[in-house]
Amino acid sequence: MLREKLCCFEKSEPHPQTTLCCAVSCAGTCSQFNALSCDECLQLGPQCAWCTLQNFTDFFSIDERCDTPEALLQKGCSGEFVEFPVTNVKILKDQGLGKSAGHTNVSYIAPQKMRLQLRPGSQLTFQIRVQQPEDHPVDIYYLMDLSASMYDDLKMIKDLGSTLSKEMAKLTSKFRLGFGSFVEKPVLPFIKITREELANPCSVDFECLPTFGYRHLLSLTSSTDKFNEIISKQQVSANIDVPECGFDAIMQAAVCGDRIGWRNDSMKLLVFVSDADSHFGMDSKMSGIVVPNDGECHLDNNNEYSMTAHLEYPTLGQLVDKLVENNILLIFAVTDNQRQNYENYASLIPGATVGVLASDSRNILQLIMTSYKELRSEIDLEVLGNTEDLQLSFTALCQDGAIITGHKNCSNVKAGDVVSFNVTIELKGCLAGPRQFSLRPVGFQDALEIELESQCVCDCHQTPEANSTFCSRGHGALECGTCVCDPGFVGPKCECTEGRHTLIGLGECFCGQCVCHPSNFGHVYGPYCECDDFSCLRFRGELCGGHGECDCGECVCHSGWMGEFCNCSTSNSSCMSLDGSICSGRGKCVCGKCECTVPGASGEWCQRCPTCGDICSLPRSCVECHLKAKDPLDECAVKCNYYCVCCNIFLLSDFEESRAALCTLQNEDYCLLSFSLVDSDHGSIIYNPKLYDCPEPPNALLIALGVCMSVLIIGITLLVIWKFLVSVHDRKEVAKFEAEKAKAKWQSGTNPLFRSSTSTFKNVTYKSAGQQKRDIS
């Protein structure tokens, strides 16, 4: 009988077309989670059950009461003592689909009401069916922008009521029309407030009405004459800015159902007609209006929106809530320049569509009919209510046989067609109380109401046996096969007084001693169950690197291994390079791997070093410093950082001597350096450094004398050469003079170069005395 309960359901008023199934995983075990009560056990998963047999814990610990039903049966717990609530589905109402069901209240969704009881972590799949109604009542409310730019549109729709009624008569016999209009909030900065412009906000040569927010002008009626009459009486108005208060009007048309006249069983269509964008949210703060929209109806006795100058524009989220709540479908009929804006709005509003309106609204009839047929040809489920902690998924079984996983809508549905949806509900955890939500096709009045309860409480808790004799002569109550001890008593049968020790959740205190819970991971132990052998550090997925034992949270390494993870080998064999040295003499062996200490060294054994010399060149500076310094320990500490210098070659062991590298180098003084280099566990050791075969120093006196003699000889040689050149030059000049002298031709008695030492000057103004006398006479 218990095995039959693993996946069974109770169903009242069964319907042949309703499919119910349950998915419960029974894999795994529940005892590993150490549940100490029946309620805790149920919350571990839908596969867990609790054994209420009283003496069950005489052979098993208390946490063994929680396991899979099959495991409990194997442990000897018979089926009548196994507490295993199963997923339960109860259909409370299923009257069939459409008029063919023969009910007074016709429903187009089946079933109409159900109650679900789910275990945390379980899944439930059920099927609902939806029929597209025939001759379904239709209410169309025409909401029009009456700003001045819509003047030609107003003239174009004067006969809309008659033509629309004729077209809708082909689809339904229950059609009604209503009309409302809007412009803008009559406050600054959306309008001008001079007396003349308040009375006539249009131009001087054009008469129009004062600016208003929203007016409801005609409740839904089947009289097309009244609709045409109302439209013929309308006049346009004006405002300053481009956007209008269209969302204010939509909100009031949605929430003022009594004034508008929406029918409960009708398809409610709100046709929004405009050539401009709409204000929303906090746009009204520009006019000093800061009170948020309350989503309530505020139509006064004149059917005008009385709070237009006092409440903010509604947000898009508020509009969505009210439209869905009142089951109203929105048709945006807007001009092409506004199409993108309203398509963005429509993508957030369930069931909303957008049609492109001609500049003068000549195509409004075609637009309405196209949008209506589009809405009527699609069935789309929406989820209403609180579905937190629930995961819902859908599969659409459409009328054409298509099965669409992950979708909750079908297209191209005709009147009378029936489509189905498989709905899967998964409960993540326990709920605080019953949860109500509903599934409704968009635009339909009918919905499937669902009440969901989580099965997190065992029935055996409802009938406890107080002061049970099973619990040590009445020291506790017997619930679900275990004792719930009175204050001050502990133990499986409340046989012990409460001790002073507290545990850390890994055991129970029985009569003052800790009894540790078993664990699938290993052994739990210790006076207070504080230790285990599985909580140590891991290296590459292995506890203590696979080279140690875990003892109370710390790794105890095996011989030859060390480190916090026991992942470091104490052997240097893995660091031995091909030449027999450790890390090629350029690093240290740490945890079985070479750590290169010489700049530029790399590789597994530090064997690559483009900037390094050979192995003997590295300690050159240390050896030279040690041989030249007076106090090598102090003066050579930096240069010999990686080396240890030992002057006695006989200190070498046989093994080290076999590995010693004999080095001979030449220093800058052309002396020969020789030493032995050995790599050990503690670094590189330099043995017996020596300096020999240094060249003799030069004779400074002889060099100085040679230099002086050389300078003197070179000076005398240069002086002789100079004297020789001057003599040659003088001889040439004398010869040249003699030659010119021989060629000269002048009188022998006259020296052509002679000049007299006497100079004679004549005064031209001087006259003799006689001459002066003559001149006077």
Secondary structure as GFF3:
##gff-version 3
##sequence-region A 1 777
A	DSSP	alpha_helix	2	5	.	.	.	ID=ss1
A	DSSP	beta_strand	20	23	.	.	.	ID=ss2
A	DSSP	three_ten_helix	31	33	.	.	.	ID=ss3
A	DSSP	alpha_helix	38	42	.	.	.	ID=ss4
A	DSSP	beta_strand	49	51	.	.	.	ID=ss5
A	DSSP	three_ten_helix	54	58	.	.	.	ID=ss6
A	DSSP	three_ten_helix	62	65	.	.	.	ID=ss7
A	DSSP	beta_strand	66	67	.	.	.	ID=ss8
A	DSSP	alpha_helix	69	74	.	.	.	ID=ss9
A	DSSP	three_ten_helix	79	81	.	.	.	ID=ss10
A	DSSP	beta_strand	82	83	.	.	.	ID=ss11
A	DSSP	beta_strand	88	93	.	.	.	ID=ss12
A	DSSP	three_ten_helix	99	101	.	.	.	ID=ss13
A	DSSP	beta_strand	109	110	.	.	.	ID=ss14
A	DSSP	beta_strand	113	118	.	.	.	ID=ss15
A	DSSP	beta_strand	123	131	.	.	.	ID=ss16
A	DSSP	beta_strand	138	145	.	.	.	ID=ss17
A	DSSP	three_ten_helix	148	150	.	.	.	ID=ss18
A	DSSP	alpha_helix	151	156	.	.	.	ID=ss19
A	DSSP	alpha_helix	160	169	.	.	.	ID=ss20
A	DSSP	beta_strand	175	182	.	.	.	ID=ss21
A	DSSP	alpha_helix	195	199	.	.	.	ID=ss22
A	DSSP	beta_strand	214	221	.	.	.	ID=ss23
A	DSSP	alpha_helix	224	232	.	.	.	ID=ss24
A	DSSP	alpha_helix	246	255	.	.	.	ID=ss25
A	DSSP	alpha_helix	257	260	.	.	.	ID=ss26
A	DSSP	beta_strand	267	274	.	.	.	ID=ss27
A	DSSP	three_ten_helix	281	287	.	.	.	ID=ss28
A	DSSP	alpha_helix	316	325	.	.	.	ID=ss29
A	DSSP	beta_strand	328	335	.	.	.	ID=ss30
A	DSSP	three_ten_helix	336	338	.	.	.	ID=ss31
A	DSSP	alpha_helix	339	346	.	.	.	ID=ss32
A	DSSP	beta_strand	353	357	.	.	.	ID=ss33
A	DSSP	alpha_helix	364	376	.	.	.	ID=ss34
A	DSSP	beta_strand	379	385	.	.	.	ID=ss35
A	DSSP	beta_strand	390	397	.	.	.	ID=ss36
A	DSSP	beta_strand	403	405	.	.	.	ID=ss37
A	DSSP	beta_strand	409	410	.	.	.	ID=ss38
A	DSSP	beta_strand	418	427	.	.	.	ID=ss39
A	DSSP	beta_strand	435	441	.	.	.	ID=ss40
A	DSSP	beta_strand	448	454	.	.	.	ID=ss41
A	DSSP	three_ten_helix	459	462	.	.	.	ID=ss42
A	DSSP	beta_strand	476	479	.	.	.	ID=ss43
A	DSSP	beta_strand	482	485	.	.	.	ID=ss44
A	DSSP	beta_strand	489	490	.	.	.	ID=ss45
A	DSSP	beta_strand	496	497	.	.	.	ID=ss46
A	DSSP	beta_strand	507	510	.	.	.	ID=ss47
A	DSSP	beta_strand	513	516	.	.	.	ID=ss48
A	DSSP	beta_strand	524	525	.	.	.	ID=ss49
A	DSSP	beta_strand	531	532	.	.	.	ID=ss50
A	DSSP	beta_strand	538	539	.	.	.	ID=ss51
A	DSSP	beta_strand	542	543	.	.	.	ID=ss52
A	DSSP	three_ten_helix	544	546	.	.	.	ID=ss53
A	DSSP	beta_strand	548	551	.	.	.	ID=ss54
A	DSSP	beta_strand	554	557	.	.	.	ID=ss55
A	DSSP	beta_strand	561	562	.	.	.	ID=ss56
A	DSSP	beta_strand	568	569	.	.	.	ID=ss57
A	DSSP	three_ten_helix	573	575	.	.	.	ID=ss58
A	DSSP	three_ten_helix	583	585	.	.	.	ID=ss59
A	DSSP	beta_strand	587	590	.	.	.	ID=ss60
A	DSSP	beta_strand	593	596	.	.	.	ID=ss61
A	DSSP	alpha_helix	620	628	.	.	.	ID=ss62
A	DSSP	alpha_helix	632	635	.	.	.	ID=ss63
A	DSSP	beta_strand	643	646	.	.	.	ID=ss64
A	DSSP	three_ten_helix	649	651	.	.	.	ID=ss65
A	DSSP	alpha_helix	654	659	.	.	.	ID=ss66
A	DSSP	beta_strand	661	666	.	.	.	ID=ss67
A	DSSP	beta_strand	672	680	.	.	.	ID=ss68
A	DSSP	beta_strand	683	692	.	.	.	ID=ss69
A	DSSP	alpha_helix	700	743	.	.	.	ID=ss70
A	DSSP	alpha_helix	769	776	.	.	.	ID=ss71
###
